[in-house]
Amino acid sequence: MNQSLQKLWYAMTTVPFELGLQEQVSEFFSGKNILITGSSGFLGGQIIQMLLRDVPSLGSIIGIDLVAQISNADKAVSTFYHGHCADPALLNTIFGQHGNL
């Protein structure tokens, strides 16, 4: 993160910005499969990168997005589905193949 953005964050919150997940959050995700909606977007990609970096024993990452798989983060996704996250048929397929996420 660039320094000007860090300074802005600190000025708005007076709390230092932490780039890593807290230990409790990391433990919560440990060993679990995670479904990321909007995985090709900026926020989805950042969440994927954080999970990969901070959760050493993460299960699978399943991505879903309307946009075709294009980001670097999507390359880390175990399985990618092209479609809308509110499509009942697609969600039934995803949960049928991957169980509870």
Backbone bond lengths (Angstrom), bond angles and torsions (degrees), N, CA, C in turn:
res aa  C-N    CA-C-N  psi(-1)  N-CA   C-N-CA  omega(-1)  CA-C   N-CA-C  phi
1 M - - - 1.455 - - 1.531 107.08 -
2 N 1.326 116.35 136.46 1.461 117.16 -178.17 1.528 111.11 -74.97
3 Q 1.324 115.25 159.01 1.470 120.78 -172.36 1.520 112.90 -66.01
4 S 1.322 118.09 -34.73 1.466 118.69 -179.56 1.526 111.01 -65.44
5 L 1.323 117.33 -37.06 1.459 120.39 177.29 1.522 110.96 -68.64
6 Q 1.335 117.37 -38.11 1.460 120.67 175.93 1.520 110.90 -63.44
7 K 1.314 117.53 -41.86 1.468 121.25 178.73 1.519 111.11 -64.07
8 L 1.336 116.81 -40.98 1.460 120.80 178.34 1.521 110.04 -62.68
9 W 1.331 117.20 -46.08 1.470 121.75 178.27 1.525 109.86 -56.69
10 Y 1.331 116.94 -48.36 1.460 120.82 -178.03 1.534 111.09 -64.24
11 A 1.333 116.76 -38.90 1.466 120.41 179.61 1.530 111.11 -65.81
12 M 1.325 116.69 -34.46 1.465 120.21 -178.50 1.526 112.06 -79.71
13 T 1.317 117.16 -31.61 1.455 119.15 -171.69 1.524 113.97 -118.38
14 T 1.311 118.09 -18.14 1.472 125.52 -171.53 1.527 111.44 53.91
15 V 1.330 115.75 26.48 1.449 122.14 176.65 1.527 107.07 -123.10
16 P 1.331 118.22 130.36 1.463 118.72 177.94 1.531 111.29 -59.76
17 F 1.304 115.93 140.23 1.462 121.38 179.72 1.515 109.24 -79.50
18 E 1.322 116.58 128.58 1.461 121.29 178.39 1.514 108.52 -109.90
19 L 1.331 115.65 128.02 1.456 119.56 -178.41 1.520 112.69 -85.98
20 G 1.323 118.52 -15.16 1.462 120.62 -177.19 1.514 111.65 -99.47
21 L 1.324 114.70 161.44 1.458 119.71 175.23 1.518 109.77 -76.90
22 Q 1.307 116.91 146.26 1.448 121.14 176.19 1.525 109.64 -64.98
23 E 1.315 117.00 155.12 1.462 121.75 -176.35 1.524 112.11 -57.67
24 Q 1.344 117.83 -41.59 1.461 120.51 -179.07 1.530 111.06 -64.89
25 V 1.327 116.35 -38.07 1.463 120.53 179.42 1.518 109.31 -67.37
26 S 1.320 116.38 -42.25 1.456 121.14 178.35 1.529 110.80 -60.29
27 E 1.319 116.60 -43.67 1.467 120.75 178.38 1.527 111.41 -63.88
28 F 1.337 117.06 -37.56 1.460 121.27 179.98 1.529 111.36 -61.05
29 F 1.339 117.74 -42.82 1.457 122.38 -177.43 1.523 112.83 -81.32
30 S 1.304 118.06 -12.32 1.458 121.97 -175.81 1.532 111.67 -57.92
31 G 1.329 116.67 126.33 1.456 122.62 177.36 1.516 115.70 76.53
32 K 1.329 117.98 3.26 1.465 120.99 -176.61 1.525 111.35 -100.33
33 N 1.330 115.05 151.68 1.458 121.70 170.09 1.523 107.50 -86.10
34 I 1.325 116.61 137.67 1.460 121.39 -174.64 1.525 109.65 -123.03
35 L 1.339 117.13 131.50 1.463 122.88 174.36 1.524 107.65 -99.70
36 I 1.329 115.83 121.72 1.462 121.47 178.82 1.520 108.28 -110.02
37 T 1.337 117.38 113.42 1.460 120.53 175.00 1.518 107.66 -85.00
38 G 1.311 116.79 143.33 1.460 120.13 -176.10 1.518 111.53 70.57
39 S 1.317 116.67 35.23 1.471 120.80 -173.58 1.521 113.46 -66.10
40 S 1.328 118.56 -20.43 1.465 120.91 179.12 1.519 112.33 -85.15
41 G 1.327 117.27 -11.61 1.454 121.11 -178.19 1.516 112.85 -83.17
42 F 1.324 116.25 176.29 1.453 121.89 -177.47 1.526 111.81 -62.31
43 L 1.326 117.45 -52.05 1.466 119.97 -177.33 1.522 111.90 -66.14
44 G 1.329 116.60 -43.07 1.455 119.56 177.09 1.518 111.44 -58.82
45 G 1.321 116.45 -42.69 1.462 120.90 178.55 1.517 112.32 -64.03
46 Q 1.333 116.86 -39.59 1.463 120.39 178.87 1.528 111.06 -66.48
47 I 1.319 116.31 -39.71 1.469 120.02 178.16 1.527 110.18 -64.09
48 I 1.323 116.44 -42.98 1.462 120.17 178.29 1.525 110.63 -60.55
49 Q 1.318 116.99 -46.49 1.474 120.34 -179.61 1.531 111.11 -62.46
50 M 1.337 117.42 -41.26 1.467 120.60 177.73 1.521 111.51 -62.24
51 L 1.316 115.96 -45.74 1.468 119.79 179.90 1.525 110.74 -61.42
52 L 1.327 117.07 -45.10 1.464 120.41 -179.42 1.523 111.50 -63.04
53 R 1.323 116.16 -37.81 1.460 120.39 -177.41 1.529 112.33 -77.23
54 D 1.322 117.53 -40.04 1.460 120.77 -167.93 1.527 115.06 -103.56
55 V 1.321 118.67 -8.54 1.463 120.97 -179.32 1.529 107.51 -121.13
56 P 1.333 116.41 94.15 1.469 119.92 -173.01 1.526 114.35 -64.18
57 S 1.320 118.50 -32.02 1.467 119.90 -177.13 1.529 111.42 -110.94
58 L 1.325 115.77 42.90 1.461 121.57 179.24 1.519 109.79 -68.94
59 G 1.328 116.39 142.90 1.465 120.51 174.48 1.516 109.27 -73.90
60 S 1.304 117.12 -139.17 1.462 121.91 179.92 1.523 111.03 -86.74
61 I 1.330 115.13 150.44 1.463 121.40 171.91 1.523 106.30 -109.21
62 I 1.333 116.16 121.79 1.451 122.10 178.98 1.523 106.81 -110.05
63 G 1.325 116.83 126.05 1.456 121.63 -178.48 1.514 111.65 -108.89
64 I 1.324 115.50 146.24 1.466 121.48 174.62 1.518 107.37 -138.64
65 D 1.334 116.13 136.18 1.456 119.92 -179.34 1.522 109.64 -160.97
66 L 1.329 116.01 152.88 1.459 121.32 174.59 1.526 110.72 -74.57
67 V 1.316 115.99 -28.10 1.457 121.79 -179.63 1.518 108.07 -85.46
68 A 1.317 115.68 144.15 1.463 119.02 177.09 1.517 109.60 -61.73
69 Q 1.294 116.43 156.63 1.462 123.85 -177.49 1.531 109.59 -61.17
70 I 1.357 117.21 110.45 1.461 118.95 -176.14 1.524 114.31 -132.72
71 S 1.294 118.76 -21.61 1.462 119.73 -172.48 1.523 111.78 -86.62
72 N 1.337 115.34 161.31 1.461 120.56 176.04 1.522 110.83 -62.86
73 A 1.327 116.58 -34.79 1.462 120.39 -179.57 1.521 110.52 -63.87
74 D 1.339 116.83 -34.28 1.457 119.69 -179.40 1.521 112.10 -63.96
75 K 1.322 117.35 -24.11 1.458 120.14 178.03 1.528 110.84 -66.78
76 A 1.338 116.72 -22.55 1.462 121.97 179.21 1.521 112.25 -87.30
77 V 1.329 116.45 -9.82 1.459 121.37 -179.19 1.522 109.21 -73.61
78 S 1.324 116.55 131.01 1.461 121.16 179.77 1.527 111.41 -64.74
79 T 1.327 116.29 -44.92 1.457 122.27 -179.57 1.520 107.95 -138.54
80 F 1.326 116.97 134.77 1.457 122.05 179.84 1.520 109.48 -119.17
81 Y 1.337 116.30 134.39 1.457 122.43 176.62 1.522 108.55 -118.49
82 H 1.325 115.76 130.31 1.451 121.20 177.32 1.523 107.61 -93.13
83 G 1.327 116.61 115.29 1.457 119.96 -179.93 1.518 111.50 164.36
84 H 1.323 115.10 -174.17 1.462 122.94 -177.07 1.531 109.61 -94.54
85 C 1.324 116.15 138.65 1.466 120.62 -177.27 1.530 112.89 -71.02
86 A 1.332 118.10 -7.98 1.468 121.08 177.85 1.529 112.14 -104.42
87 D 1.328 116.84 9.28 1.462 121.35 179.38 1.531 109.02 -80.77
88 P 1.352 118.23 109.59 1.466 120.62 -175.56 1.532 113.44 -58.81
89 A 1.322 117.30 -39.21 1.467 119.88 -179.49 1.525 110.83 -65.12
90 L 1.322 116.89 -42.38 1.466 120.67 178.97 1.526 110.83 -65.67
91 L 1.323 116.75 -42.66 1.467 119.88 179.01 1.524 111.27 -64.59
92 N 1.339 117.67 -38.73 1.465 120.31 175.87 1.526 110.76 -61.45
93 T 1.323 116.71 -40.07 1.462 120.93 177.51 1.520 110.73 -63.29
94 I 1.333 116.33 -47.89 1.469 120.75 -177.97 1.518 110.66 -61.83
95 F 1.334 117.53 -49.61 1.455 120.04 -177.95 1.536 111.59 -70.41
96 G 1.325 116.62 -29.25 1.451 120.02 175.94 1.539 111.94 -67.13
97 Q 1.317 116.47 -37.47 1.460 120.50 -178.47 1.516 113.03 -83.36
98 H 1.322 117.16 -30.73 1.470 120.36 -172.44 1.521 113.78 -114.54
99 G 1.319 117.70 -0.82 1.459 120.02 -179.02 1.509 111.42 71.39
100 N 1.310 115.89 -158.45 1.463 120.70 179.42 1.514 109.69 -71.69
101 L 1.320 115.93 131.27 1.467 120.97 178.87 1.502 109.83 -109.22
